[in-house]
Amino acid sequence: MTVPPYHWWRTVFYLIPAISLYTLVLGASSIVSSVVDRRGRFAHACARAWSWLILKTTRVRVTVEGLDRVVPGTTYVFVGNHQSHYDTPVVFSSLPFQLRIIAKESLARFPILGWHLKRGGHLFVDRTHPDRVGILNRWRALVSSGLSLVIYAEGTRSPDGRVARFKAGSFLLAIQAGLPVVPMAIVGTRNIMPKGRLRTEPGHAVLVIHDPIEPPAIAAPTVRDAKAFADRVHAIVEATVVARREALGLDRPT
């Protein structure tokens, strides 16, 4: 019989219980705080603390490049690649913005985590019957609330480390809402915990923030316009991921 490696035991008997505890305590705190903090500011602080604790517990070191390219307090749509469950802790712990994510509607019913997301002002989408007008109105309202969005435009975690083509839907909304898009490249998280593996390892993650890109000024944008915008952002992210991967020896595709 093959004996599971050390990091499997460490993940199952130490990291999962620890992260579950962080989720329970901080998730409950954020839910309680939402009674008086309807804007979700404290809930976001809980999410940042949760992210920092996960990275610290797993012994993940994060290097951030390009923060000087964005202005705190400005509303952006941060669009990045998706390599691992660890992408979100890296992003939330690193970006000095009030961040919200877009999640599928079913996640809102998930105990603690779903309740925290719903009460914290994150956006939920019914992928079967999306309310496009309602979604667009919520995107436009981000500016008055001082919030920014985080989107993993591939739609799912990469199974092999490569950056898949970005889906156009979010880019169409960005054009319609007139919100600047910030390409961000995440490198190294796949080495920490790739898709489909119940094991995490200490490691080094790199988050590269690029210059914001203003959406094209189009009164009635089409899907073709959105795909062109998506491809432009994808090219920036993919080139950065490939370059950093080669330079650091991290996150090689399989």
C-alpha positions in Angstrom: 0.0 0.0 0.0 1.3 3.4 -0.9 1.7 5.8 2.0 0.3 9.3 1.4 3.0 12.0 1.2 3.7 14.3 4.2 1.8 17.2 2.7 -1.3 15.1 2.3 -1.4 14.4 6.0 -0.6 18.0 6.8 -3.4 19.2 4.6 -6.1 16.8 5.9 -5.2 16.8 9.6 -3.9 20.4 10.1 -4.7 22.8 7.2 -8.3 21.8 6.6 -9.3 21.9 10.3 -7.5 25.3 10.7 -9.1 26.8 7.6 -12.5 25.5 8.7 -12.0 27.2 12.0 -11.0 30.5 10.3 -14.1 30.3 8.0 -16.4 29.6 10.9 -15.1 32.4 13.2 -14.6 35.1 10.6 -17.6 34.1 8.5 -19.9 34.3 11.6 -18.3 37.7 12.6 -18.9 39.1 9.1 -22.5 37.9 9.1 -23.2 39.5 12.6 -21.5 42.7 11.5 -23.8 43.0 8.5 -26.7 44.0 10.9 -25.1 47.4 11.4 -22.6 47.5 8.5 -24.8 47.3 5.4 -22.0 48.4 3.1 -19.9 45.2 4.0 -16.7 47.0 5.0 -16.2 44.9 8.1 -17.1 41.8 6.2 -14.4 42.6 3.7 -11.9 43.1 6.5 -12.9 39.6 7.7 -12.3 38.2 4.2 -8.8 39.8 4.1 -8.0 38.4 7.5 -9.2 35.0 6.4 -7.0 35.2 3.3 -4.0 36.3 5.3 -4.4 33.4 7.8 -4.7 30.8 5.1 -1.5 32.0 3.4 0.3 32.2 6.7 -0.8 28.8 7.8 0.1 27.2 4.5 3.4 29.2 4.4 2.7 30.8 1.1 4.8 33.9 0.3 3.3 36.5 -2.0 5.1 39.0 -4.2 3.0 41.8 -5.6 4.1 43.9 -8.6 2.4 46.9 -10.2 0.2 48.2 -7.3 1.4 51.7 -8.3 -0.5 51.4 -11.5 -3.9 51.6 -9.8 -5.4 54.2 -7.6 -7.0 53.1 -4.2 -10.7 54.1 -4.0 -11.2 53.9 -7.8 -13.7 51.4 -9.1 -12.0 48.7 -11.3 -12.8 45.3 -12.7 -9.8 43.2 -11.9 -9.6 40.4 -14.4 -7.2 37.5 -14.0 -6.4 33.9 -14.7 -7.5 31.1 -12.4 -5.0 28.5 -11.4 -6.0 27.4 -7.9 -8.3 27.8 -4.9 -5.4 29.9 -3.5 -5.9 32.7 -6.1 -8.6 34.3 -4.0 -6.6 34.5 -0.8 -3.7 35.9 -2.8 -5.8 38.6 -4.4 -7.8 39.6 -1.4 -4.8 39.8 0.9 -2.8 41.9 -1.7 -5.2 44.4 -3.2 -6.0 47.5 -1.1 -9.5 47.8 -2.4 -13.0 47.0 -1.3 -13.3 43.8 -3.4 -16.4 41.9 -4.4 -16.7 38.8 -6.5 -19.3 37.3 -8.8 -20.6 33.9 -7.7 -23.2 31.5 -8.9 -26.6 31.8 -7.2 -26.4 28.3 -5.6 -23.4 29.4 -3.5 -25.6 31.9 -1.6 -27.3 29.0 0.2 -24.0 27.4 1.3 -23.6 27.6 5.1 -21.3 30.4 6.5 -19.4 31.1 3.3 -22.5 31.7 1.2 -24.2 33.7 3.9 -21.0 35.8 4.3 -20.9 36.5 0.6 -24.5 37.5 0.4 -24.5 39.8 3.4 -21.1 41.3 2.3 -22.5 42.6 -0.9 -21.0 40.2 -3.4 -22.8 39.6 -6.6 -24.7 36.4 -7.4 -25.8 35.3 -10.9 -28.3 32.7 -11.9 -26.4 31.2 -14.9 -29.4 29.4 -16.1 -31.6 32.5 -16.2 -29.4 35.6 -15.8 -31.0 38.9 -15.2 -28.8 41.0 -17.5 -30.5 44.3 -16.8 -30.2 43.7 -13.0 -26.6 42.6 -13.3 -25.7 45.7 -15.3 -27.4 48.0 -12.8 -25.4 46.4 -10.0 -22.2 46.9 -11.9 -23.0 50.6 -12.4 -23.8 51.0 -8.7 -20.3 49.8 -7.8 -18.9 53.3 -8.5 -21.2 55.1 -6.0 -20.4 52.4 -3.4 -16.6 52.6 -3.9 -16.3 48.9 -4.7 -14.2 46.9 -7.3 -14.9 43.5 -8.8 -12.6 40.5 -9.1 -13.3 38.2 -12.1 -11.6 35.0 -13.2 -12.5 35.3 -16.8 -11.6 31.7 -17.8 -14.7 30.6 -15.9 -13.0 27.8 -14.0 -9.6 26.8 -12.7 -7.0 25.7 -15.2 -6.5 22.0 -15.3 -3.0 22.2 -16.9 -1.6 25.6 -15.9 -2.3 27.2 -19.3 -4.4 30.4 -19.5 -7.6 29.5 -21.4 -9.5 32.0 -23.5 -11.4 34.6 -21.5 -15.2 34.5 -21.7 -16.8 37.6 -23.2 -19.7 38.1 -20.9 -17.9 40.1 -18.2 -16.2 42.3 -20.8 -19.6 43.1 -22.4 -20.8 44.3 -19.0 -17.6 46.3 -18.5 -18.1 48.1 -21.8 -21.8 48.8 -21.0 -21.0 50.0 -17.5 -18.0 52.0 -18.6 -15.7 50.5 -16.0 -11.9 50.2 -16.5 -10.5 46.7 -16.6 -7.3 45.9 -14.8 -5.5 42.8 -16.2 -3.8 40.8 -13.4 -1.6 37.7 -13.7 -1.5 35.1 -11.0 1.5 32.8 -11.0 2.6 30.0 -8.6 -0.7 29.1 -6.9 -1.0 26.0 -9.0 2.2 24.6 -7.4 0.6 25.2 -4.0 -2.7 23.4 -4.8 -3.6 22.5 -8.4 -7.1 21.6 -9.5 -8.2 18.2 -8.4 -5.6 17.6 -5.7 -6.3 17.3 -2.0 -2.9 18.5 -0.9 -1.3 21.9 -0.4 2.3 22.8 -0.1 4.3 25.9 0.9 5.3 28.0 -2.0 5.7 31.4 -3.6 2.9 33.2 -5.5 3.3 36.2 -7.7 0.5 38.7 -8.5 1.2 41.2 -11.3 -1.1 44.2 -11.7 -1.1 45.9 -15.2 -2.3 49.3 -16.2 -6.0 49.8 -16.3 -7.6 49.7 -19.7 -10.6 51.9 -20.4 -13.4 50.0 -22.2 -14.1 51.1 -25.8 -16.7 53.8 -26.0 -19.5 52.0 -27.9 -23.1 52.9 -27.4 -24.5 49.5 -28.3 -21.6 47.0 -27.9 -21.9 43.5 -29.4 -20.6 40.2 -28.4 -17.9 40.6 -31.1 -16.8 43.8 -29.4 -16.7 42.1 -26.1 -14.6 39.2 -27.5 -12.1 41.6 -29.0 -11.8 43.3 -25.6 -11.5 40.0 -23.8 -8.8 38.8 -26.2 -6.8 42.0 -25.7 -6.8 41.5 -21.9 -6.1 37.8 -22.3 -3.0 38.5 -24.3 -1.6 40.7 -21.6 -2.3 38.2 -18.8 -1.1 35.1 -20.8 2.2 36.8 -21.8 2.9 37.7 -18.1 2.1 34.3 -16.8 4.4 32.6 -19.4 7.2 35.1 -18.7 7.0 34.8 -14.9 6.7 31.0 -15.1 9.9 30.8 -17.1 11.8 33.3 -14.9 10.8 31.7 -11.6 10.4 28.1 -12.6 6.9 28.1 -11.2 3.5 26.8 -12.3 4.7 24.9 -15.4 1.9 23.6 -17.6 1.4 19.8 -17.7 
